[in-house]
Amino acid sequence: MSAEHAQHSYAHQKDELLSRLRRVEGQVRGIQRMIEEGRYCVDILVQIAAIKSAVHQVGLSILESHTRGCVADALAHQDHGDEKIEELMSVIRQFTRG
């Protein structure tokens, strides 16, 4: 499955992923308010950690969908499987850099 395809492997999760990202967006706005109000540093840091975790979970979901969909499909059909594995490894390296 190429990057140009309209139907991505995460399509079945689209609503859930968007819902999670909207919650993250709300959390970010909440942190902005906390800073404006001069809230306690530790409370802000706890919220930042929660946002990082939530975004990481969205990334893991998309990464899993890509692996089970695009990569598995390329390997099963012997369609540039080595390229897909290299692409996957590259994105895993980027994703785990922190």
C-alpha positions as CSV (number, residue, x, y, z in Angstrom):
1,M,0.0,0.0,0.0
2,S,1.6,3.3,-1.1
3,A,1.5,6.6,0.7
4,E,-0.9,7.8,-2.1
5,H,-3.7,5.4,-1.2
6,A,-6.7,7.1,0.2
7,Q,-7.5,4.0,2.4
8,H,-4.8,3.7,5.1
9,S,-4.4,0.8,7.4
10,Y,-5.5,2.9,10.4
11,A,-8.8,3.9,8.6
12,H,-10.8,1.6,10.8
13,Q,-9.5,3.4,13.9
14,K,-9.9,6.9,12.5
15,D,-12.7,8.0,14.8
16,E,-10.9,6.6,17.9
17,L,-7.6,8.2,17.0
18,L,-9.3,11.6,16.3
19,S,-11.1,11.4,19.6
20,R,-7.8,10.7,21.5
21,L,-6.2,13.6,19.7
22,R,-9.1,15.9,20.6
23,R,-8.6,15.0,24.2
24,V,-4.9,15.8,23.9
25,E,-5.8,19.1,22.4
26,G,-8.0,19.8,25.4
27,Q,-5.2,18.8,27.8
28,V,-2.9,21.2,26.0
29,R,-5.4,24.0,26.4
30,G,-5.7,23.0,30.1
31,I,-2.0,23.4,30.6
32,Q,-2.1,26.8,29.0
33,R,-4.7,27.8,31.5
34,M,-2.7,26.3,34.3
35,I,0.4,28.4,33.3
36,E,-1.8,31.5,32.9
37,E,-3.1,30.9,36.5
38,G,0.3,30.3,37.9
39,R,-0.4,26.8,39.0
40,Y,2.1,24.5,40.8
41,C,4.9,23.3,38.6
42,V,4.5,19.6,39.6
43,D,0.8,19.7,38.6
44,I,1.8,21.1,35.2
45,L,4.5,18.5,34.7
46,V,2.1,15.7,35.6
47,Q,-0.3,17.0,32.9
48,I,2.6,17.2,30.4
49,A,3.5,13.6,31.1
50,A,-0.1,12.6,30.5
51,I,-0.1,14.3,27.1
52,K,3.2,12.7,26.1
53,S,1.8,9.3,27.0
54,A,-1.5,9.9,25.1
55,V,0.3,11.0,22.0
56,H,2.7,8.1,22.3
57,Q,-0.3,5.7,22.4
58,V,-1.7,7.2,19.3
59,G,1.6,6.8,17.6
60,L,1.8,3.1,18.7
61,S,-1.7,2.5,17.3
62,I,-0.8,3.9,13.9
63,L,2.6,2.1,13.9
64,E,0.8,-1.2,14.7
65,S,-1.7,-0.6,11.9
66,H,1.0,0.2,9.5
67,T,2.9,-3.0,10.4
68,R,-0.1,-5.2,10.3
69,G,-1.5,-3.6,7.2
70,C,1.0,-2.0,4.8
71,V,4.1,-4.0,5.8
72,A,2.3,-7.3,6.1
73,D,0.6,-6.7,2.7
74,A,3.9,-5.9,1.0
75,L,5.6,-9.0,2.4
76,A,2.6,-11.3,1.6
77,H,2.6,-10.1,-2.0
78,Q,6.3,-9.8,-2.3
79,D,5.9,-6.2,-3.3
80,H,9.0,-4.2,-2.2
81,G,9.0,-6.1,1.2
82,D,12.6,-5.1,1.9
83,E,11.9,-1.5,1.3
84,K,8.9,-1.6,3.6
85,I,10.9,-3.2,6.4
86,E,13.6,-0.5,6.0
87,E,10.9,2.2,6.1
88,L,9.4,0.5,9.2
89,M,12.7,0.4,10.9
90,S,13.5,4.0,10.1
91,V,10.2,5.2,11.6
92,I,10.7,3.0,14.7
93,R,14.0,4.6,15.2
94,Q,12.5,8.1,14.9
95,F,9.5,7.1,17.1
96,T,11.7,5.7,19.9
97,R,14.2,8.6,20.0
98,G,12.2,10.3,22.7
